[in-house]
Amino acid sequence: MTDSIIIMAAGLSSRMKKSQYNKKLSWEQEMSANYKSKVLIEFGIESRPFISYSISNIINSGFKNIYIVTSEESSLFRNKFKDILKIDLKKCNIFFSIQYKDKNRTKPLGTADAIYQTMEQFPVLKLQSFCVCNGDNLYSKESLTEIKSNLFKNAFIAYDRAGLKFNKKRISSFSIVEMDKKNFLVDIIEKPGAILINKFLDTFGKITVSMNLFKFDGTVSYPFFKDCPINNTRNEKEIADVLKNMILEKNVKILGIPRNENVIDLTSKKDIILVQKYLS
């Protein structure tokens, strides 16, 4: 069991900003999509930012320590987060890490780097287990509670593709996983492309997807985050490579926790309408 979770929210929201204009969006929504971090786009009657709904579910799942990875440019959010989030934060502690960019890069160095920099800024995470999730996904309270309370210190929620209700193209932008008969991770492929997806059908004809809801043992995983290589294809340091190296180099058992449900995903402008309906 763990009381800590890291929310990755330092991305540039480039896919959101580059996505095609949707005529169903209001002018305010269009401006938010083009100029705000997508996790700060507001939804619902209370006009709360997307990330606050995620944090509400995290708090209701029993997490006490929430670490939010932010960009160097997010000082306003860090300084005014209580007013911006518009939720009761009395039951948790909020901490901010900053994912600094290398001088020769225009984008952050990837998800594994985000976790590594957070562990460096908060060394307590090197000594305990913690969970990790995306800032642009809304996970259910049940999924969060299940991974939090699971006895395995290295685990992930293994989503059935059918339950996610995404088309093949959308699924290909996530990570496809292969597990053995005991649900331990065998392989994980980051953004495999639509052509490769069917190669990962299991014996029951299912495809399992990771939506980046993980648990890590800090004492075991820290060296792998620290030494994570830059992925040749993505030109970033990916959590998927950390997982694979943990299995290959130290034979770490990483448990997949099966779930069949949808996960709200905020990636492009067309998602804003769907999220608005869900959160209204």
NORGINOR-V566177 format. One line per field, one symbol per residue. ss: DSSP state (H for helix, E for strand, C for the rest). phi: phi as a letter, one per 20 degrees, with the letter a starting at -180 (. if undefined). A space follows every 50 residues. Layout:
ss = ???
phi = ???
This chain:
ss = CCCEEEEECCCCCHHHHHCCCCCCCCHHHHHHHHHCCHHHCEECCCCEEH HHHHHHHHHHCCCCEEEEEECCCCHHHHHHHHHHHCCCCCCCEEEEEECC CCCCCCCCCCHHHHHHHHHHHCHHHHHCEEEEEECCEECCHHHHHHHHHC CCCCEEEEEEHHHHCCCHHHHCCCEEEEECCCCEEEEEEECCCCCCHHHH CCCCCCCEEEEEEEEEEHHHHHHHHHCCCCCCCCCCCCHHHHHHHHHHHH CCCCEEEEECCCCEECCCHHHHHHHHHHHC
phi = .cddbddecdfelffffefffdfffffffffffecdfffdfebnfelefg fffffgffffeofdddddecefeeffffedfffffmcfdfebddcdddef effececgeofffffgfffffcggffdbebdcbffdcdefgfffffffef ffecbbedefgfffmdffffgfeddecdcefemefdbbdflfnffegffd fefemdddcedmdcccegfeeggfffdffffffelbedggffffffffec lfedeedfbcaecfcddcfffffffgffee
